[in-house]
Amino acid sequence: MPAIVAGMPEATEVDPNPVPAAEPQAGQDGTAPERAVPDGWRESVRAGLVTWVAGLLMYAAATYFAWLPVQDLPAKAGDAPTGFEGALDAWNRWDVAWYLPIADTGYAPDPLRAAFFPLYPMLVRAVQTVTTLSTFHAAMLVSVLACLAALILVHRLATELLDAEHGRRAAFYLLAFPTGLYLVAAYNESLFVALAVGALYCMRCGRWWWAGLLCGLAGATRLTGVLLGLAFVYEYLRQRDWSVRRVRWDALAALLVPLGVVLYALHLQRTLGSATAFLDVQSHWFRSGYQPPWTTWREVIRLISEGTTYQPDTVRNTVNLVTSVGSLALLGLAVAGPWRLGRGAHYLIAFALPAMLLPVVNPVHNYYPLASVWRYFLECLPAFLVLARMGADRTFDRIYPVVAVGVQGVMVVTFVQNNFVG
């Protein structure tokens, strides 16, 4: 559903109130200093690759066992696949059915496609053309490779903000989260996370033109990308000690942030006759109007109370409510408390907080007001950094992966059986 917006590491004891070793300090001219990390990226690639391979093995195993629960029962997904290609095709579910036609024929045949932003299907089309793979297989390849890139970038940024041990946990905890399957499914999730984290990393390094470009590409992947502009402005000014006099020409890179959305709007004006078509079609998915977050939470609580504990609709509403409230709590802990991240990470919150609030103030008006919020949580990087800090406690570092991966395995089965994850 579209939104208008959103190997296990060994735990070690750390100082509960660290001063990040990689904290960038602005130079006299207001620019970020040059930093050399000789083997840093090699370590990040290794850590990301190990986590990625472990995840792919888990997804393959979960898909292999996915037809056991429905043996001798009519299954929405049909009969069990007879080979690898059939098993892979079992991942062709839900929003995938929107991205593939866009990659094949664009937006003109169906105005409802406008809800799905163009960069992901454009990359799918490019890969399909170069490799002669089917559109779906090309989409899976794009997502799987983007997932690897996202894990590497999360490790790199977390390592510089905290340390390598926290970096490994952050990347692992991200993929282990119950909706981590969307990072390899033929959705735009992994591409968006990779671009967003890449942009945030470039901001930290003071590479503003690269940051602006990646923000623009993120905006062409999902509308939430424009919120990266808040992080851009915050971090740019922070590195200049909040002095307007130290602003330089590279601040103009901020103009690249909305470029992806603007170009998409111009394309929709030319093809569909409406530059705001991506907003106009949201009512098809029951998104219309805005309301205070507590109104949405109250409605979800009412729906939960009217259902039974193990009813699927109740479970979906419960996990999304817990994720919505829990994400805000984790963002609060990123600022204050024993697991706080330090001032150098506050710009991450400038993006993550509005990104997590948008689906709450602009809910879905049906049985699932907070539908897909626990998928959007994958974009909430500072929350995973806080979880990584919590993981310094050995007990937490064992409980979280067991519970998260266990639930995700069930969600993989749910997804490939063509049921709504939530």
N, C-alpha and C positions, 0 to 999 in steps of 0.2 A: 504494500500500500504506500503510495507516495506521500510525502509531507511537504508543506510549503516551506518549511524551514530551510532531524534530526535525530627438552628433558627438564625436569623440575630442578630449579637451582637450589643450592645448599644455603640455608639461612645463616646469617651472621648477626652478631650483636652490633648495633651502631649507636652513636650518640643520638639521644632522642631529640635534640635541637641542633641539627647540623648547620654549619655554614657551608653552602655548596662550594666545592673546590673550584668549580669551573665558572663561578660567577663572573660575568663580563663586566669590566669597568670601562666607562667611557674615557676616551683620551681627551687631551686638552682641546682638540678641535671638535669634540662632540661625537666622534666616530668610535665604533667598537674596535678594540685592539686586535691585531693579528694573533692568531693562536695556532700552534703546531701540535697536532695529535698524531704522531708517527704511525702507531699501530691501532689507533682508535677505531677506524673504519673496518680494519681487518677483523677486529674482535666483534664488532657489531654485525658484520656479515656472517661470521661463524655462529654467533648466538641466534641471530634471526633464522639462519638456515636450519639449525638443529630444531628450533621450535616449530618451524614450518613443516619439516619432514615428519616430525612427531604428530602434528595436526593432520597431515594428509593420511598418515597411517590410521589414525583414529577415524577419520571420515570414511575411509575405505572399509574398515572393519564394521562400523555402524551401518553402512549401506548393505554390506554382505548379510548382516543379521536382520535387516529391516522387515523381512517378510515372515519371520518366525511368529510374531504376535498375531498375525492375521491368517495363519494357516487354517484352511477349511472355512474361512469367513470371506464374504464379499469385500474386496478391498477397493477403495477409491482409486488407488494407483494401478489397479489391474493385476494381472498375474505376475509372478516373480520373474525378473529378467533371466535370460538364458545365457548371457555372456557379459563381457566387460562393457561393451558399448551400450547395451540395454541398462546396465547398472548406472552408467554415467548419465544416460538420458533420464533416469529417475530424479535427477536434480533439476530437470526442466519444469519448474513449478512457479506458480503465482506471478510475481512481477516480471519474471523472465519472459513471460508471454507478451509483455509490452516492449521490452528492450530489443528483442530479436526482430520484430517487424520494423521498428525504427531503423535498426541497422540495415535492413534489407531495402526498405522503400521510403524511409523518411517520415515526415509528419503529415504531409498533405492528405493521405488516404483516410485518416481518422483524427479529428481535432483533439480527442481525448488523450492522444499520445503526448500532447504538449506538457502534461504533468511531469513527464520524465525527461530530465535534462540531457543535452546532446553529447557531451564529451565521451561518456562510456560507450554508447552505441557507435560513435564515430571511430573509436579505437577498435571496436569489435569488427566493424566493416573493413578497416585497414588491415587487420590481421587476417581476416577471412580472405581478402583479396590476395595478399602476399603468400599465404600458406595453402590456399585451396581447401582449408577445413570447412566443415559446415558452419553455419552462423552460430549455432549453439556451442559447438566445440571451440570455436574461436572466442566466444564470450567466456567460457570456462577458463581458457588459457589466459585471457586478459586478467580475470579476477584472481586466479591463482598466483600469477606473477606479481600483481599489485599487492596481494597479501604479503608476499615475501618482502617487497619493498617497504610496506608499512611496518612490518616487524623489525626490519633493520633500522629504520628511521626512529621508531619508538625507543629501541635500545640505545641508539646513539644520543638522542636528546635526553633520555632519562639518565644515562651515564654521565653526561656533562652537568646536568642539574644536581645529581646525587652522587652515584658511583656505579661501577660496573655490575656489582651484585644486585643493586636495585634495578639497573637496566635490564638484566636478565629476567628478573621477576616481573617487571612491568610488561615486557613483551610476551612472556609466557602467560601471565594472568589475562592479558588482552585476548589472546587466542583461546584460552581456556574458558572464558566467560560463556554462559549458556547460549548466547546468540552468536558466538564466534563463527558458527557455520556460514553466516552471511559474508564472511571475509573471503570465502572460496566459492560461494554460489555465484551464479551469473547475475549478480546485482552490482550496483555501482559503489557498494559499501567500502570495499578495500581500496578502490581507486581514490575515493574521497578521503579516507583516512590517510593514505600515503601522501596525497597532495597537501592536506591540511597540516600534517606533522612536518612535512618537508618545509612548508612555508613558515611554521613556527620555529623550526630549527634555524632557518636562514635569518629570521628576525633576531634570534638570540646572538647569532654571529655578526649581526650588523650588515648583512648582505641584502640591502633593501630592495634592489631591483629584482633579484631572484625571488625574494619574498613576495613582492607584488605580483610577479608573473605567476607564481604557484598559487597565490590567492585567487587570481583571475581564473586559472584553470580549475581550481576547486569550485568556484562559482559556476563554471560551465558544467560541472558535474552534479551539483546540488545547490539549491538556492541558499542553503545554510552557509555556503562559502563566503558570502558577503560579510557575515559576522566576523570573519577573520580580520576585517578592517579595524575592529575595535582593539584586537590584540596588537595589530600593527601600530596604531596610534599610541597605545599605552607604552609599548616597549620602546618605540622610537623616542618618545619624550623621556622615559626613565633613563635610557642610556645617555641622555643629555641633561640629566639632573633637573628635568622639568623646566628648563630654561628655553623660552621661545627664541632668544637671541642665538642659541646654538643650533637652531634648525638650519639644515643645508638643502641644496638642490635635490639630494637623494630622497627628500620627503615627498617629492612628486611621484615617487614609485607607488604611493598610496592610490594614485589615480588608476592603477592597473587592477586594483582589487575588484571593482564592479564590472570590469570589462567583459568578463565571460557572460554575465547576465545580460548586459547591454547588447552584445552581439547576438545572443540567443533571442532576445526580444525583437531585434531587427529582422532576424530570420523568420520568426513567427509572423511578423507584420507582412512580410513578403509572401509567405506560403499560405497563411491562414487568415490574413486580413486583420489580425489583432496582436499587438505587441504584448498584451497582458494575458494571452491565452493560457499560459501556464498557471495563472491565478484564477482565471475564469472557470476552469474545469475542475477546480477543487471540490465544488459542490457534488460532483459525481461520486466522490469518496467521502461524502458527508462532512466535509470541513467547510464551515461558513461562520463568520463572525468571531469575535474575541470575548473572553470573559475572564474574571479574576481566577487565579490558579486554585484558590480554595473552593470555588464553585465546582470546578472540574473534579477535584479530589473528593468533595462531598458526594457528587453524583456517582463516582466510581465506588465509594464505600456503600452507597445505597444499593447499587447493583450487586455488590458482593454479598450484602446482608440478605438480599432477596433470593439468592441462589443457595445451593448446597455446597459443602466444602470441596468435594472432589468433582463437581460438574466442570467440564472443560471451559465454559465461559467464565466461571468463577475463578478458575486457575489463571486464565489469561489476564483478567482484570487485576487479580492479586499481584502477579509478578510485575505487571507494568506499574501499578501503584507503588509497590515496594521499591522498584527501580527509580521511579520519579522522585519520591521523597528521599530515598537513599542517596541518589546522585547529589542532591542539594546538601545533604548532611556531609558527604565526602568532600564537596567543594568548600564547605565551612571548615572542615578539619584541615584542608590544604592551607588555610590562612591562619588558624589558631588551634592550638592543642599539641599533644605530644608527637603527632605525625605531620606537622606543618612542613611546607616545602621551602619556605624562605621567600623573600621579596622578589628574587630573581625569577620565580615561577608564577608570579601573580598575573602576568600577561596571558598565561594559558587560561586562567579563570575568566578573563575578560571575553574570551571566545566561548568557553564551555558553558558558563552560566546562562547567557541568553539562548544558546543552542538547546539546552535542556529545558528551559522555561517555555519556549515557543510552542511545542506540541501540547503543553498544559494550558496555555492561554488561548490556543486555537485548536480545540479538541475535535475528535471525531464524534459526530452526533448519531451514534448508534449503540450497539451493545458493548462496544469497546472504546470508550472515550479517549483512553490513552494508548490506543493501538500502536504497536511497534516501538514504544518508548524504550523497551529494553534492547531493541536493535540499535536505536539512535545512541544509546549509552556507549557503544563502541567508539564513538567520536569524542567522548569525554575524557581526554588524556589525563588531566590532573587527578581525576578520581582513581585511575589506575596507578598513578604515581603514589597516591596515598595508600592504596592497597599494597603496593610494593613495599612501602615503609612499614606497614603493619606486618608484612611477611618476614620482617627481621625477627619476629617471634616465631620460633620453630613450630609451635602448636598451630598458629594461624597458617603457616606455610604448608602444613599438611592438610588442614581442614579445607581451606579454600579450593585447592586443585581437585580434591576428591569430590567435593560437592558440585563444583562448577562443571567439571568434565562429565560427571555422571548425569547431570541434568542436560548438558549439551548432547550427550549421546541419545537421550530420549527425544530431544528436539530434532536431531537429524532423522530419526525414524519417523517422527511426526511430519517433517517436511517432505521426505521422499515418498511417504504414503499419501501425499497431496492433501494434508490437513493444515489448517492455519496455525502457525506457531504462536502468533499473538503480537 
